[in-house]
């Protein structure tokens, strides 16, 4: 399973970066191959200062070895070995009318001292962070998520949409990071669903990504914007940074497993602002977004 | 003691903000008085878009009530009440030749259910974060710290300078946030030093702040800079954000005690950049700074 999934995310990285370069039309991804001293490594691909994408990364990694002490405590196990691989992407568009997107699909195996698999699961999800809210974009993104989930089980979308809203919650701001999508974790074999079923589910989700995001990029990138819109985008990006550095388990996992800092923190936006006690004007488009973030909506 | 120290920091806030407004010459501090639902409150003063200061805050707060659960676990106590007050300041200058400064001086009391003081201590410190390194500025800042400490005990500077270097260490970047200063905590009564001695020490440190920082501001603010210098300042500010959101105990304390978010996060810089895998040019002034941050120096 680990080889099959690692092969899949390598191919998916190629598919996604090729399409994004085509959409951007100006710059190509810069590739860095890196090794983790304790085992494994990754292939980081970053795009910067494009026509469409101000900054973004589509990274894969496959790491293995002894489970670090902090992760042993987290999982409540002792002296275990692990393998983890996944694809992580974050895209920060230049035009504030185009939403930021994040996705991550991953697979985890844990071994005893004899090398037997003692636990294994899939996890991941994708979510959208708009700066200006176009309801039809939210509906489009969530529709693709729902259609893809429904092929496997018509209860999955509702469950994973709810978990996504719960996970990407900036507790100290009492608001969501964005308008959600899917979030799933610890997807393990059950009586009704074996690991291969989960593989097929995650693969179908990964394959649906470009359809969920690219039509929105193409539609909104042609809209005009002013420096006022850009300021708002940069202020909201500050909330994105706050979530990733204060709350995000993926970021913490990377730091705890001696991950490659530049690959982990490629998720941080290029230009960010913090203003003291900033509030959007009453009745403005900016305020409309914040209201939706305060109370997650049902989109489909 | 709590009334005496709270009065002191109120007066010190007035002294500092008055002087900073005089130095800035363009904008005044905006004041917000706030209340904490569980007890206490604060007086936040923020400056933005000044001639000299792009953003900064000089805040005082005095909070009390039941010790929040997370803090009980942290201190290893049960059902305690507390009082905490302090002054916190962060100044982000516009000119990249002028360093950012941070300071915090605070007093903490813990009570049993009958209201008896069961523990009390002072804490605090101040540290400098330059974007371009002028060794004479580092020496000036540290000299004022040392002279002030030496009046009380000539072992204090060395101890607190070392703690400052250890505390403001961005572990995930393996570099210091800045060039240090002083950091002290849990300053409690001992056979040779009672709480009043500690009060006098902290007061002297607080009183020395303007002398340690303002001469540097005046000297460096007249230097010319380009957009390249500004970019570097904004990239380094990214490391400041990383430290404050990932590692800083003061920020976490604020979030855990239901502090006022805007007062806590006023420490975040106004304009920040993150670039993928950015490294300064070999032999440049930017590289010279990074080398000093990798290995804290003895300045005096």
Boltz contact constraints between the chains, C-beta under 6 A:
constraints:
  - contact:
      token1: [A, 46]
      token2: [B, 276]
      max_distance: 6.0
  - contact:
      token1: [A, 172]
      token2: [B, 255]
      max_distance: 6.0
  - contact:
      token1: [A, 172]
      token2: [B, 261]
      max_distance: 6.0
  - contact:
      token1: [A, 245]
      token2: [B, 245]
      max_distance: 6.0
  - contact:
      token1: [A, 245]
      token2: [B, 246]
      max_distance: 6.0
  - contact:
      token1: [A, 246]
      token2: [B, 245]
      max_distance: 6.0
  - contact:
      token1: [A, 255]
      token2: [B, 172]
      max_distance: 6.0
  - contact:
      token1: [A, 261]
      token2: [B, 172]
      max_distance: 6.0
  - contact:
      token1: [A, 262]
      token2: [B, 277]
      max_distance: 6.0
  - contact:
      token1: [A, 266]
      token2: [B, 276]
      max_distance: 6.0
  - contact:
      token1: [A, 268]
      token2: [B, 274]
      max_distance: 6.0
  - contact:
      token1: [A, 271]
      token2: [B, 273]
      max_distance: 6.0
  - contact:
      token1: [A, 272]
      token2: [B, 272]
      max_distance: 6.0
  - contact:
      token1: [A, 273]
      token2: [B, 271]
      max_distance: 6.0
  - contact:
      token1: [A, 274]
      token2: [B, 268]
      max_distance: 6.0
  - contact:
      token1: [A, 276]
      token2: [B, 46]
      max_distance: 6.0
  - contact:
      token1: [A, 276]
      token2: [B, 266]
      max_distance: 6.0
  - contact:
      token1: [A, 277]
      token2: [B, 262]
      max_distance: 6.0
